[in-house]
Amino acid sequence: MISHFQWKPLFDNTQIPGWRFSFFFKGTGYHGIYHKDGQIEWSSELPTSEYEEQLKSQIHELMLFHVYE
C-alpha cells in the first residue's frame, strides 16, 4: 500500500495541468510527474514490474480524489 502520498502542481499557473507526486511503497521512495492525460512519468527508479500496474492504479485513484474532486 502507498503511504505518505503528496502532490503539488507542476506549474505555478494552476491553469496548466500537470502534477508532481511522491510516496513510499515497501520502504522505497518514488516520485514522478502525473500528466493531464493520466500518463505517469517516473522521476525516480521504476517500481518492479510486479508492482508497477498496482501502483499506477493507486496513483490514478489518489489523483482523481485530490485533484478532480
Buried (B, 14 or more C-beta within 10 A) or exposed (E): EBEEBEBEBBEEEEEEEEBBBBBEBEEEEBEBBBEEEEEBEEEEEEBEEEBEEEBBEBBEEBBEEEEEE
